[in-house]
Amino acid sequence: MLGNLNGWHLLILLAVILLLFGAARLPALAKSVGQSARVFRGEMKQMQEESSEDEAKKPAADTGYTLNGETIDKPKADGSTGSSPQA
């Protein structure tokens, strides 16, 4: 969509923005946009940190018990262990 813009298009766009907002308000507008972008990046970083903390706090899947170094599967509701019996 924006790939078709060339230098003249951007120049005309800047002129329209200058006419709409005036030269006096442009620095304040740019500052406001910069602050908003900074806040947005901070919130995104915080969300990523929280999700990684949640993953770290999540308990590992309980697959069974360990007895003398061997993993014993947890019994299922039907009484089977889910693994084939060892001879």
N, C-alpha and C positions, 0 to 999 in steps of 0.2 A: 504494500500500500504506500509506504513512504519511500520506497525504492525509486519511484519515478520523479522525485523532487530533484531539481538541479539548483544551481546557484541563484538563478533569477527568481525561482519560486520562493526560496528562502528569503531573499531580499524583499520581495513583495510582502511576504508574511510578516517580516519584522516591521515594515512600514505600516501595515495595518494595525499591528499591536501597538506601535508607537502612537498612532492616531487615536486608538480606542482608550488607552490608559494614560497617555501624556508622558512627557519626558520626566516630570517630577516624581511620578509614581513607579516608574520602572525599577529603580534600585530597591525600593521596598518590596515590590512584587518578586524580584529575583531572590531577595533575602528570605522571603516567606516560602518560596518554592524550595530553596535549599534547606531550610529548617525542616520542612515537611518531609523531604527525602531522607534527611538524617534520622528523624524520628521513625520513619518507616523501616529503614535499615536496622535500627536498634531493636525495634519490635520483632522483626524477622529473626535476628540473631538470638534474641531472648527465647522465642518460640522453639528454635532449633536446639538450644541448650536444654530447655525443659523437656523436649521429646527425647533427647539423648539421656537425660537423667532418669526419665521414666523407664527407658529400655534397660538401664543399668540396675534399677530397683526391681524390675520384674523378676519374679522367682523363676528359676530354671524349671523346665518341664519335669514333673515327678514321674519317672519311668519305672521305678522299682526300688529295691533295697540292695545294699551291698553286704554280703556275708562272706567273710574270709577271702575278700578280694574278688568274689564272683557276684555279678549282678543278677538278682532274682527279680523277675517281672512281678508287677503288682497283679493280684488276682482281679479278673474282670467280674462283672455282675453275674455271669453265668457259671462262675467257679473256675473257669479255665485261666491259664496264665498268659495265653497268647503266643507262647513259644512251643516249639516241639520238645517233647520229653527227651532227656539225655539218657543214654544207656550206660 
